[in-house]
Amino acid sequence: MWDQFHLIILLILSYITIKMFIIDDILLTPVKGLVWMADKIKKQAEAEYLDDSKVQENLISIQMDLEAGLISGEEYNEQERKLLERLEAIRKYKEGKR
């Protein structure tokens, strides 16, 4: 008699546990989807932020603008300084991630 009681209790607890896992999965699915999407967006933004080729293209572009007389030497120096700082920041960030 006592063993049958334990078996019934064990079956009830197992049933409740399975139901709880199913309910948790149903309730957490939207959250898991949002976390996945946020992670993808973060990775894409980081890749774009750390793309030093864009900065190098801008360096070439301002050099061409200077040679064409579209910007002054002072403007060129200021923009070049900012772009070189940006390249240095990208390099340091990438080194820190290793």
DAVEN-V413196 format. One record per residue. RES is the residue in one small letter. PSI is psi in whole degrees, -180 to 180 (999 if undefined). OMEGA is omega in degrees with one decimal (999 if undefined). Layout:
res:RES psi:PSI omega:OMEGA
res:RES psi:PSI omega:OMEGA
//
This chain:
res:m psi:-47 omega:-178.3
res:w psi:-38 omega:178.9
res:d psi:-37 omega:177.4
res:q psi:-38 omega:178.2
res:f psi:-47 omega:178.8
res:h psi:-40 omega:179.0
res:l psi:-43 omega:178.7
res:i psi:-45 omega:178.6
res:i psi:-44 omega:179.1
res:l psi:-43 omega:178.1
res:l psi:-42 omega:178.9
res:i psi:-46 omega:179.5
res:l psi:-39 omega:177.6
res:s psi:-44 omega:179.1
res:y psi:-46 omega:179.7
res:i psi:-42 omega:-179.7
res:t psi:-44 omega:178.7
res:i psi:-44 omega:178.6
res:k psi:-39 omega:-179.6
res:m psi:-41 omega:177.7
res:f psi:-41 omega:178.7
res:i psi:-45 omega:179.1
res:i psi:-42 omega:177.5
res:d psi:-44 omega:179.2
res:d psi:-44 omega:-179.5
res:i psi:-44 omega:-178.0
res:l psi:-33 omega:-175.5
res:l psi:-11 omega:-178.2
res:t psi:-47 omega:177.8
res:p psi:-37 omega:179.6
res:v psi:-43 omega:178.5
res:k psi:-39 omega:177.9
res:g psi:-42 omega:178.2
res:l psi:-41 omega:178.5
res:v psi:-43 omega:178.7
res:w psi:-45 omega:-179.3
res:m psi:-43 omega:178.8
res:a psi:-39 omega:178.5
res:d psi:-42 omega:178.3
res:k psi:-43 omega:179.4
res:i psi:-43 omega:179.4
res:k psi:-45 omega:-179.6
res:k psi:-41 omega:179.4
res:q psi:-44 omega:179.3
res:a psi:-41 omega:178.6
res:e psi:-41 omega:179.2
res:a psi:-43 omega:179.0
res:e psi:-40 omega:-179.3
res:y psi:-34 omega:-176.1
res:l psi:11 omega:-180.0
res:d psi:97 omega:-177.0
res:d psi:-14 omega:178.3
res:s psi:-34 omega:177.7
res:k psi:-41 omega:179.4
res:v psi:-42 omega:178.9
res:q psi:-38 omega:175.8
res:e psi:-40 omega:178.4
res:n psi:-36 omega:176.7
res:l psi:-44 omega:177.9
res:i psi:-41 omega:-178.8
res:s psi:-44 omega:-179.9
res:i psi:-31 omega:175.3
res:q psi:-44 omega:178.5
res:m psi:-39 omega:177.9
res:d psi:-40 omega:178.6
res:l psi:-47 omega:-179.2
res:e psi:-31 omega:179.3
res:a psi:-5 omega:179.3
res:g psi:16 omega:-179.2
res:l psi:-24 omega:176.2
res:i psi:156 omega:179.8
res:s psi:168 omega:177.0
res:g psi:-36 omega:179.5
res:e psi:-44 omega:177.5
res:e psi:-41 omega:178.9
res:y psi:-48 omega:-178.6
res:n psi:-41 omega:-179.7
res:e psi:-47 omega:-179.8
res:q psi:-39 omega:178.9
res:e psi:-42 omega:179.8
res:r psi:-46 omega:179.8
res:k psi:-43 omega:-179.3
res:l psi:-38 omega:177.6
res:l psi:-37 omega:174.8
res:e psi:-40 omega:179.4
res:r psi:-43 omega:176.9
res:l psi:-41 omega:179.0
res:e psi:-41 omega:178.6
res:a psi:-41 omega:177.8
res:i psi:-45 omega:-179.5
res:r psi:-46 omega:-179.5
res:k psi:-42 omega:179.7
res:y psi:-45 omega:179.9
res:k psi:-39 omega:177.5
res:e psi:-38 omega:-180.0
res:g psi:-25 omega:-179.1
res:k psi:-14 omega:-178.7
res:r psi:999 omega:999
//
